[in-house]
Amino acid sequence: MFDTMTITKTIAGVCTALLIFLFGKWAAESLYGGAEAGHGEEHAQAYVIPVENAEGDAHGEEAAEEGPDFATLYASADAAAGEGLWRNCRACHSLEAGKNGTGPSLHGVVGRAVDTAEGYNYSGALEAVFDVWSPEHLNTFLENPKGAAPGTKMTFKGISKPEDRANLIAYLATQG
């Protein structure tokens, strides 16, 4: 049976454990530089080494991150690899003309005017951003649909790799 002393000891033990964890968190943040250690400023690196690119300006690291432009990637895109990526899209879209699913039919989408799939009720967010589904516009949209066209009904998070987007667009260009 429990008496008041047992209950008091249990509560004191739980409070002590909580205090130990809070002190450990504070000590770790102090040692390893949490948000408070930098006085509100967070730095990704202690020191950045400027690197000159071919033009002689110090933006070499930005150019290295960007990689080749989309036109170059699209010119060398592999439609067969894009067909493998299409598997993710077919849960909501169809490649048959006039057959819409949760999303509109993507038959002939490359070069087609935006919001023109027969029988599909669009949100209107795409028309505010794009006029035609050019490969460049599709690339922008597929990278981050919600960011490219806020208010769109598309809930897909996007495709992060530019090569994958180029391959998928090349595959869609062969369909229609």
N, C-alpha and C positions, 0 to 999 in steps of 0.2 A: 504494500500500500504506500502511496505517496504522502509524505508529510511536507510541511511548508519549507523545511530546510532543503529537501531534495529539489523542489521546484525552484527555489532561489538559486541553488548551485547550477541548475540546468540553464536558467536564463543568464546568469553571470558568465557561463562558459560560452554561450552563443554570442553574447555581446563582446567578449574578449576575442573570440575568433574573428568577428567582424572588424574590430579595431586593428587586429594584426594584418588582415588583408588590406585595409585602407592604408595603413602605414607602409606596407609593401608596395602598393601601387604608387604612393607618393615618392618613395625612395627610388623606384624604377624610373619614373618620369624624370626625377632629378638627375639620375645617373645617365640615362640614355636620351635625354633631350626631347621630352614631350612638348606639347604646345606651350606650357608655362615656362619651360626652360629657355625658350627663345624670345621671351618677352612679347609674345603674340605674333612673332614673325616666324614662319616656317620656311626653311631653306632645303631644297632638294639636294644640293651639293655644297660642300665647304668652299670649293674653288672651281671655277669654270675656265678651261683653257680655250682662248679664242683660236680658231683655225681658219686660215684663209682658203677660199675656194679658187677656182681657175680665174675668176674675174678679179681677184685680189681683195675682195671685201671679206669681212670677218663673219660671214653667215654660212660657213661650211657645214656646220652641224645641222642647220635647218634644211639645207639642200640635200644632205645625206638622208634625212628622215623622210623627205617627200618622195624620193625615188623617181622613176620615170613618169612622165605625164600620161594621162588616160588615153590620149590618141595613140601613143606608141603601144601601150598595153593592148588596146582594142585591135590594132592592126595585126598583132601577133597572137590574138586570142584563139583558144582551142574550143570550138563548139562542142566537141565530144565530151570535154571536161565539164562544160556548161550543162550538158544533159544530165550529168550526175548531180549537179547542184539543183536542177529543176525539181528533183524529188521533194525538196523542202517546200517548194512553191505550190505543188499540185494539191496540197491539203486544202487550199482555199481557191486556187485558180485552175482554169482549164485552158487547153490549147485548141479546143474546137471552136470554130466560129459561132458566135451567138449563144454558147453554153456558159452561163455564169454560175459561179458557186458563191461562196461567202465573199469572194472578190470577183472582179470582172474577168471575162475571157481575155487571155493574153495572145490570142491568135492575131498575128500581124501588128503587134504592139509597137515595134521599132519603126519609127517614122509616122505613127498614127497620132492624130490630134488627141489631146488630153480630154478625159471625161466623155468619150464617144463610143464606148462599148454598148451595143444594142441591148436594151432591156435591163441595164444595171443602174441602180439609184446611187449616184455619187454624192459625197458630202459637200463638194464645192471648194474644198481647201486646195485641191491640186490646180484648178484653173487660176487661182490667185498667184501661183508660183511659176507654173510651166504652161507653155502653149502646145508644144509638140513633144512626143516621147522620142527625142533624139538619143543616141547612145550616151552623150554627155549628161543629159537630164536624167536618164535612167540610172546612170552611175551615181549622181548626186542623191537621188531618191533612195536607191538601194543601200547606200552607205548608212543612212539614218532617216528612215521614212518620217518619223515624228518631228525630227529636227528640220528636215527639208521642207515639209509641208505641214505646219502645225494645224491640227484639227482634222487630219486625214483619218479615215476609218481603219486604215491598215495598222495592225497591232504588232507586226513583225519587227524585231529589234534592229535588223539590218545585217549587212554582210561587211565585215571589217576589212578583209583582204581585197585590195584593188584588182589583183589578178583574177580572183574568183568572180568579182562583179563583171569584169570584162568577158570572161568565159561564158557566164550566164547570159549576158546581153548578146554575145555572138550566137549562142544557141537560139535565143528568142528571135533573132533576126532571120534565122533559117525557117522559122515556123510562120509562114504566112506570106 
